[in-house]
Amino acid sequence: MSLRLNNLFAAAVAMALWVGCNGVNAESNPNDTASNHTGHHNKASVSITFQPFQKPSPAGGTLFTRMEGSQVGIPYANILTSAQFSPPWWNGRGVASGDIDRDGFIDIVLATGSGIQIYLNRSTNKAIHFERQPLSLPDIDSLDVFAAALVDINNDGWLDLFLTSYMKGNRIVLNTEGEFLPASIQTPPASPLHLTAALGFGDVDNNGYLDVAQGNWFMGHLKPKPPAASDNQLLLNDGQSFSVQPLKGITGETQSLLLTDFTGDHNLDLMVGNDFEAPDYYYQGNGKGELTPILSSDGRIPHSTATTMSMDTADFDNDLDMDIYAAQIAASATGESTRLPTRPWAEYCALIMDKVVRQGCENAVAQRQLFNFGPKFQPNDILQCKTLTNDDDKKGCMATMLMLAAIRTGDKRLCQRIPAGQEALKTACEHAFMPSSDSIQEAWQQAIPVTANTNVLLQANADGRFTDQAKELGIPSAGWSWTATFADFDNDQWQDIFAVNGDWMQNRGTPAKVFFHNQQGKGFVDKANEFGLQNHMIQSAYTKFDADNDGDLDLLVNSVNGPMWFYRNNQQANHSVVFELRDELGNYFGLGSKVIIRYGSGKHQLREIKAGGGFLSFDPPVAHFGLGDYRHIQSVEVIWSTGETTVLNEGYRAGGKYVIRRQR
């Protein structure tokens, strides 16, 4: 028997012994209060099982040990070509994690310019290691994929793939008992003109199937006012097909979406983060598939961010309500961003150990110097392309230059001169001349105000209103922010924020990363260096998950023009506990459900199981709690996505994962 199987067998034995000693078995019916919020479920049978964590990873000099992806079996590197020095390519690619084959270990999906790559987790308690899964999906390999999410679309208990591609629409690939097969590929409705850059998942109408919020992106800074055909949509899933519901509001360049109950009424709401001209939108859900915009006149949301890249919710102060963090671009010449250390462009690729990847990185950095954006661009910049020796590089460079020239000069005829083989840039060039969406003045007057160059932390108040506390709590800026989401990375009972950042501006170096360590709900302090999370490469997306099942959260982070980076969590002292849901009355993995634990003397914490929020970033459907010195939990409360509440009062020890299953 292999070491991995031995570990699983030992865990199963320990689980059986512990569960037997505590009197909770698969046939029991713990206290299900069944509040019947939605009115269509009665008392249900709820069971709970336990699996202990594996022993901790080795200790390190810092909380995290940084490793190049190839060191853990993920060699993929996102190296830009000369045809990719414009959005969306220079924004980076997506990453997701989830247990694809249901072996108890979290796997990885990467979005690439040629489909996807899947890495199955083959870790043991001695080493973290991933193994690439062979795929035979020719239709997917032809797609330029940006977002890849692992969610159970058909509610069969297996995580499916939802993919977005550049100019070729979106795809669903259903999971067939751990495999993704050509016959299982589906095309959902409402494919965007250019790209769905943001996805959010949840059961908005409480019918047991995951619905999909699609946030569409058009051309970024090249056309900050997109056409009406770039409107966002909600795809309502009835288990057989999707119906399309447009989302009300001003058409924007959407970079982040999150379905989450930030209003606290047990119905999923929606947050939409827009870059450039359009304001962010906050919608309140009614549990029946309807989403109503919250207006400025409602006085509930004081303001949001102006160039939003990431939005998340969490109970950062452990008062059992959901707070909101929105991250945006904060130029390094302004405010708090001036305090972030930078590294010169000449050293951008210096961290990379793989010589081939480092050479590709250096070539791309050199090519970046050929392009000017904004008012500095001149049509004769195209002559710079002649300095390139590779024919493909020359064609890509010329295509990008011609697109820029057409847009800057207003001469659509230049689009026709884009070289053959560069159809994506040619189509984008032509689309740039489409008329922008008309938006009435009343819509702007009703929209929630935005604030520039500072991130927003909206702390929930008892009256349902929010107050921005970002400056007071020490997190007004994380530089040119991309993904910035909450999690308790050191298991001290308080959720932190890890913010990745960076951009391709030439007049400055690449900024340091930011890790806002939560000071017991009273503020945050940047401890990226102390925690071992520093990296000066441009990073835009990450997924947080427990790679080795030892009870702490590891990280896999992308690079824009570089390799993946894995950060192993070396946490040793603090305890933790994890909950996963298996809901046969709602959506199977419990997206939109909340878990509340109570422990110690009046202590409690709240987690909501979500899918979305970060830029091109998706995490497993897991509720992870750090407990500090505490080893036991008195009670667990589950507020299911359909509104009912289950309270388990048996008392539970830390140090493992509980699976709570709800059956008819």
Buried (B, 14 or more C-beta within 10 A) or exposed (E): EEEBEEBBEEBEEBBEEBBEEBEBEEEEEBEBEBBBBBEEBEEBBBBBBBBBBBEBBEEBEBBBBBBBBBBBBBBBBBBBBBBBBBBBBBBBBBBBBBBBBEBBBBBBBBBBBEBBBBBBBBBBBBEBBBEBBEBEBEEBEEBBBBBBBBBBBBBEEBBBBBBBBBBBBBBBBBBEEBBBBEEBBBEBEBBBBBBBBBBBBBBBBBBBBBBBBBBBBBBBEBBBBBBEBBBBBBBBBEEEEBEEBEBEBBBBBBBBBBBBBBBEBBBBBBBBBBBBBBBBBBBBBBBEBBBEBBBBEBEBBBBBBBBBBBBBBBBBBBEBBBBBBBBBBBBBEEBBBEEBEBBEBEEBBEBBEBEEBBEBBBBBBEBBEBBBBEEEBEBEBBEBBEEBEEEEBBBBBBBBBBBBBBBBEEEEEBBEBBBEEBEBBBBBBBBBEBEBBEBEEEBEEBBBEBBEBBBBBBBBEEEBBBEBBBBEBBBBBBBBBBBBBBBBBBBBBBBBBBBBBBBBEEEBBBBBBBBBBBBEBEBBEBBBEEBBBBBBBBBBBBBBBBBBBBBBBBBBBBBBBBBBBBBBBBBBEBBBBBBBBBBBBBBBBBBBBBBBBBBBEEBBBBBBBBBBBBBBBBBBBBBBBBBBEBEBBBBBBBBBBBBBBBBBEBEBBBBBBBBBBBEE
